[in-house]
Amino acid sequence: MQLGRLPRIKLTSLPTPLEEAPSLSAYLGGPRILFKRDDITGLAFGGNKARKAEYLMGEAVDRGCDVVITVGAVQSNHARAIAAAARRLGLDAIVVLSGEEPPERQGNLLLDMILGADVRIINTDDNYVLMGVVEDIARDLRRQGRTPYVIPLGGSTPLGAAAFANAGLELLEQLNGRGIRADAIVHASGSGGTQAGLYTAMKVTQSGIRVQGISVGPTREVVTGRVRGLAEELVKLLRLDWRPHPDDIVVTDEYVGERYAAPTPACLDAIRLVARTEGILLDPVYTGKAMAGLIDMVRRGQFGPDQTVVFWHTGGQPALFAYAGWLAEG
């Protein structure tokens, strides 16, 4: 894969650790579980979005942009990562966030403000409306002589997905170096960029590792479509002969619950279980739901004691503080 020719600026501490979770594995009666610790990528509380930021901000700098604009939910990990990356590189950041103005600015929203981002909260859950607001902002900035760089939801562009093709290669090197054969990667999936990159890396290298996405909000069909579309564009970007096959893209939406960003009881239980067995903190929007999915799959026999699963920890812990009322009990 021709990743070296893509624009990139180092913003993270890579490679992230690949850690055993023996107590969690023992509690569940197998399989062997390892955590890929992208929660400690090192940029403003870390998280998987920092990997994408390296490539996206690399392109922004190459184009001579002086302000970045992106979108997300009020507790967006992506918006926080982009705001931090922009400030490190001396660029301005505008984050357009969907949802209601919260009574207290906590978690990622508080961090956005500390980082000096221009925060604009729009009371909608329609991504098309959000992107319309972004385009209006970008148009106004251009009239002022500014050069904006627009980043869509989750940083899920072909370039953002390339960051996770590279991350997949990083994981394979760690597994091979330790003589471990993994059967699956389980992770939270939403905007599709992380899964598109990991899926492409696993398939192109013929690793035999299944990439299992756990939707945190959208239906399985929506996430699968996003992953497939991004993978197809990523293949073109990297000039690969291989082509993705829709039957290979594995996503489940069984663990979403009521809606995106509303933790389920199983999600909250998973956060507590991992904290109390491994001392690792998950978040209530992404990794908590993904871990709830993994736990249920183990209990249903979809992963056996003789298998090895990598849980990709995508970060997001700042959101814990915005969900204190949900987590304080129990």
N, C-alpha and C positions, 0 to 999 in steps of 0.2 A: 504494500500500500504506500503510495507516494504522499506521506504525511509531511515530510520535511520541507516541501516547497510551499506549504501553506503559511499564511501570516500568523505569528504567535509572539506574545510577550510573556515572559515568565512572571507569574503572580502567585504561584502556589508552592507548597513544599511536597514535592513528589519524589519517589512513589509513596503513596499512602500505605500504611501497614496492612498486612493480611494476618488477622489474629484468630486463633482458635477460641471457640466458645464451649469448653468442656462441660461446664456446669449446666448450661442451657441444654446441651445435647443429652446429658445424663437425665435431666428432668423430663425431657420429652421421650426418652428411650430411643435415642437416635433420630435422625442420621447424624453423621459428623457435620458440624456447622462451623463455618469460618466467616468472620466479618471482614469485609473490605471497607476500611475505615476512611471513607471519603468525608466523614464528618470533621476530619482534622486536616483538611487541605491547607488551612493556614490563613485564608483571606477573610478577615472580619467574621470570625466564628465558623469559617470553613463551609463545607457542603459541596455537593457535586457541581453546583452552578459555577464554582470558581474555575473548574476545568474549562468549561465553555467560554468563560470570560477571557481566558488567555488568548483564544483564537479570535473571538469577536472583537475584543479591544485591539488586537493586533491589526485586524483589518481596518478598524476605525482610525487608528494612528496612521496606517499606510495611506489612507484616503485624505489625511489632513483634517479630520473632523475635530471640532472643539467642544462639542456637547453630545451626549448620548441620551436617547429617550427610550424608555422601555415600559412594559406593562406587567401587571400581575395582580394578585389578590392583596388585600390589606396586609396579610402576614406573608407576603411573598419572599421566599429565600432568594429567588433569582434577582428581584429588584435590589435587595440588600447587597448581593454580590456585585452587581453591576455598579451600584453607587460607590462601593468601596474601591472597585477597580478604577473607575473614572477618577476618583479623588487622588488615588495613588499616582495616576498618570497626568494629573494636572488638568483634567477635563471637567466640565460641568455635567451634572446628571439631573434629568427630569424623570420621575417615576409616576406613572399614571396608574392608580390602584383602584380596583373595583370593590364595591361593597359600601356599607354604611360607615359613617364616621364613628369610631368607637368612643365610648365614654372616657376611656383612658388610653393614652398612647403607650403601648407596651410591646415587648418582643421585637420582631423585625421592623415594625413601623417606627418604634423609638430609635432603633439603630439607623434607619434611613435619615431621620432628622439629625441625629448626632453627626452623621457623615456629611451633612450639609446638602443633601439632595433636595431639589424642588419637588415636594410631594403634592400631588393633586388627586384627591379621592373623588371618584365618580360613582354615584349610586346606581350601578347597573351590574348585571352578570353576563352581559352580552359582549363577547370578544370583538365583534364587528363594530359595536359602538365605541369600545375602547380604542381600537385601531383608528377609527375615524377621528377621535380626539387627538391621537398621536399625530396623525397626518396633518391636522389643522395646526398643531403646535410646530411641527417641522416646517410647514409652509411659512408661518409667521417668522420663524427664526431665519429662514433663508432670505426673507425680505429685509431682515435686519443685518444681513451680511454674514451671518453665522453659517457653520457647516455641520449640520446635525447628522448623527448616525442612529438609525432606528433599529431597535432589536425587538422582535416579536416575543410573544408569550413563552416563557421558559428558556429563551435563547435557543429555541428549537428550529434551527436552520441547518442546511447541509454542513456549514462550517462548524456549528455547535455540535452536531452529531459526530463530526470528525474527531472532536476532542474525546469522545467516548469510544471511537474505534481505537484511538491511541490508548485509552484507559484499558480496553480489552486486551490489547497486546501487553500492557504492563502486568495485568493479572496473570496472563498465561506464562510470562517469564517468572513470576513469583511461584506459581504452582509447579512449573517444570523444575525450578531451582530446588524445590523442597520434595520433589518426587511425589506430588499429590495429583491424583486424577479426580477432577470434579465432575459431577453429573449435571449440575444445574446452577445457574445464577438466578436468584430471586431478588426483585427490587420493585420499588414503587414506580408506577408509570402514569403519565398524564399528558404532557405536551408531546411526548414521543421521542425527543432527541436522544436521551440517555439510552433507551432501548434500541433505537435504530443503530446507534454506534456500536453498542455491545453485540447486538445480533449480527451485524456485518462482520465484525472482527472474529466472532466465533465461527461463522460460516466460511469466511474466506480462508481461515487457517485450518479448516476441517478439524476443529478441536473436539467435536462430538458433544460439546456442552450446550445444554438447552438454556435459553434465556427466557425466564418466566416473568412477565410483567404483571404486577398487581395494580389494577386501576384504582386511583384515589378519588375518582369523580365521574369522568365520562364513561359512556357505555363501552363494552368490549369492541363493538364495531367501530366506534369513533377512534379509540386509541389504536386499534389495529390499522385503520386507514392512515392515521398520522404516521405510524412507524413505517409502514410500507412506502408511503410517499417520500419520507425523508431518506429512507434507505436507498430508494431509486435515485434520488438526487445526489446522495453521498457517493454512490457507485460512479456516477458521471464525474463528480468532483475529483475522485481519486483515480479515475481512468482504469477502472477494474473491468475485467472480462465477465466476471460473475454477475448474476442477476438475482435479486431476492425473489422468493416464492411465498405467496400469501399463506400457504398452509404451514409454513415454518414459523410464523410469527405467533407467539403464544401469549395471550392476555386473558386474564379473568377479571370480571367486574363483580364477583360475589361478595366482596368485602367493603364496598363503598359505604353501605348504610344509607342514611337519609339523603345525604348530599356531600359534595366536596367540602372539606374543612369542618365537617361536623363529626367528631370522633364517635365511633361505635363503642359499646361496652367491651367488645373483644379487643379493640384497639387500645383502650385504656388499660385493660388487663395485661396486654402484651408489653406496654411500656413499663408497667410495674414489674412484670416477670423478668424482663431483660435487665432492668436496673438492679433487681435483688439477686439475680444469679450471676451476672457478669460485671456489674458496676458500669454498664454502658447505658447512656441515655438516648432514647429514641424521641421522635417528635409526634404530636397528635394529628398531623395532617397527612404526612407521607409515610415515614418509616414505621409508625405505629400500626397503620393499616396493613402495610406490607408484611410486617412480622405477624400480625394476626392471621393473615393469609397463610404464611409459612407454617405456623403452629397448627392451623386447621388441616392443612395438607398432610402434615406428619401424622396427625391423629386419624386421618382417613386412609392412611396407608399409601399415599401417593409418593412419599419418600420413605424408604425403608432404612433399618439400622445399618445396613452395609453400604449405604450411599453417602456421598459427600456433597453438601450444598454450600455455596457461597452466598451469603446475604450481603447485598451491596448497600451499605449504610450511606444514604445520600445526604445526611445531615438534617438541619432544620431545628436544632434544639432551642434557639431563641424563642420560637413560638410557644414553648412550654409555659413561659411566664404569662402569656396572654390567655392561657387556658387553665389558670390556677384553680378556678372554680370547678372545673371538670375533674381535676386530678387530686384535689385536696382530700377528697373522701377515699377511703380504702387504702 
